[in-house]
């Protein structure tokens, strides 16, 4: 009976293992696409525009970005660079995906957004607007997503994927180039577009106002000319560097120049509005001064007329008194009856 019971029990494969085998149960570990959680803390900078934009961007949820949602739904095909020798374009195709991104991607893109704002150039006097001063690898270090293997290979896939979503949503322009001698990618250049700021509620006109205030503050402090010369020298150095991607593609050049021309036009409109506002203010002040002068003249005339009236009344009283005195004198000269 006991033997039949034992033979009916299910076979356990663990009993067949030798006693020396390690039977420790290991906890389940989720296979994530990143090694560290992204984080970026904006510093309080002297450039006030960066503090203002960072504060606005923090309040915005990137999952609600309509540009990115539409881009993820439709997909995209963009040119990365041109191949060595043949000159054929190298395309990168992004298939349509779900509109709502994963939490890991959202956290990475939130950190990238703040890092781009903190390291972008907001000067109106540069050749091209909104250039991020650091390449993609350095920004990956800023947000804690830079990993280097023992063999020296660098992994920044999370950052690349995040910038890829920004790029297909037309919120970021990334300039890439392949070195013909080494066959390696040069350091990329990143430019922000007006859609990047519109995505978290900053209009082009408000952004231009902030940039004009920055220029006025630098002009008052006396550092405007030095900063403009420094920015132009840096732009020329990047354009001639063999290690940085060049702006030789006509489509990217045209897109960046359109952004510059757009803000130049907005600045001219703001200047004309400012002149009109100043003229209206001067007209109101002139009208106010005229009314004040009229009131003053009316008060002076009223006071003069009142003084003349008082003088006339006084003269009549004097005349009446004088006549009364003369009448009394004649009354005294009359003979008295006996």
Secondary structure, DSSP 4 states (H G I P E B T S, - for coil): -HHHHHHHSPP-GGGGS-TTS--PPPPP----S-SS---------S-HHHHHHHHHHHTS-GGG-HHHHHHHHH-EEEEEEE-TTT--EEEEEE----SSPPHHHHHHHHHHHHHHHHTB---TTSSSSSEESS-HHHHHHHTT--EE-TTS-EE-HHHHHHHHHHHHTTSEEEE--B-TTT--BPBPEEEE-HHHHHTTT--HHHHHHHHHHHHHHHHHHT-HHHHHHHHHHHHHHHHH-SSB-----HHHHHHHHHHHHHHHHHHHHHHHHHHHHHHHHHHHHHHHHHHHHHHHHHHHHHHHHHHHHHHHHHHHHHHHHHHHHHHHHHHHHSPPP-
